[in-house]
C-alpha cells in the first residue's frame, strides 16, 4: 500500500519565493491561507482586495486582528482562497488561518494568539430541523380547539 507523500508547510511557489500554508475553519466556511515572505502588506481574498471582499470595517478588523496582536501588520503578503458559509464565518475562518500561519512561522506567537482565542476552532453550526417541528426546536403553536 502506497503512503501519501508528506508535504512540507513551507513550499516554493511559481514566483520563486516561499510561503507558509494554513487552513482556517468556522461553521461551513473554509479558508486556505498563504502567508508570503514578500513585505508588501496586501491581503487578497479570492482574487479581490480585502476592502472589496469584506466591505465592513468590523470584518476587516477581524481579519487583521492576528496580525495586529503580533505586531506584523504590513510585513507579509497574504493570499486567501475561501469558500462556503456566510461573510462573517468566512472572515473568522480567515482570521484562524492567518493565526495558524503566524504560529507556524514563529512558535513564540503561539501564546499570544492562543490567549486571544484565535487558534481555537469555533465549531458551532446550525442545528438540523427535526420532524414534527417548525425549526430545530420550535414546536408548532398549540391550539386548544
Secondary structure, DSSP 4 states (H G I P E B T S, - for coil): -PPPPPPPSEEE-TTS-EEEEEEEEETTEEEEEEEESS----EEETTEEHHHHS-SHHHHHHHHHHHHHTT-TTS-EEEEEEESS-HHHHHHHHHHHHHHHHHHH-GGGHHHHHHHT-SS-----PPPPPTTBSSSS-BPPP---
